[in-house]
């Protein structure tokens, strides 16, 4: 019987237990050769693979508990156009109205002609520091809606912010009353609270051009139906600052609009304290 000259391999000569230990040492050697960043990447991949099924289960369960989970979509319905009003407010400056100045007559510059434009009167009155004389038209308010839907103007109230002694100086204006527009309101600032009264010829005898059939609030406006109000502030013995508030509604919603002089109150003074007078008809007197 012949003997084989082939030598057994080293692994064959080693016991089975030693071969398994070597494999374990080889695995540990591969992991130990990885850099810290590589180990972090491999660790993250393994965690993601293991955790993915559990995350899906938790998301499904959370959706049952919260209506605001990421899987819920909330869509806002488009809002309908808002109906409102626009109010164009302007102080009145024309020769049909009177003013009182703290200056003496000789200290005033020449007044514009009686047929001058309102812009010229405004510039002159503001430059000389004039205040509207009580009883004259103080402000014009033009009101319109912003859509075809009707807006109802329910009324108006007045607030007096300050009362002072009347101005003693010079009154400038016409000796008689000018023509008045249909929607005219007298604001009595001496009352507490101040009152708002529709001006008609039967209750304001000197209101030339007045209308015995003038209609009081409520009025209805829309973008095609416009109202114009002219406000006459009245005080017999004081100088007052004032604003008005227009009360209106659209449907069941009630709102207000403040009537003021570009964010500031209007001023009015009683003319009786003026010591001198310039009548634009061409003659002057020592007192109003």
Beta strands, then each sheet from edge to edge (+ up, - down):
strand 1: 85-91
strand 2: 99-101
strand 3: 131-133
strand 4: 137-145
strand 5: 151-165
strand 6: 170-173
strand 7: 184-188
strand 8: 195-198
strand 9: 219-221
strand 10: 227-234
strand 11: 238-250
strand 12: 253-259
strand 13: 266-269
strand 14: 276-279
strand 15: 284-285
sheet 1: 1+ 4- 10+ 7+ 8-
sheet 2: 9+ 5- 11+ 13- 3- 2+ 6- 14- 15+
sheet 3: 9+ 5- 11+ 12-
end
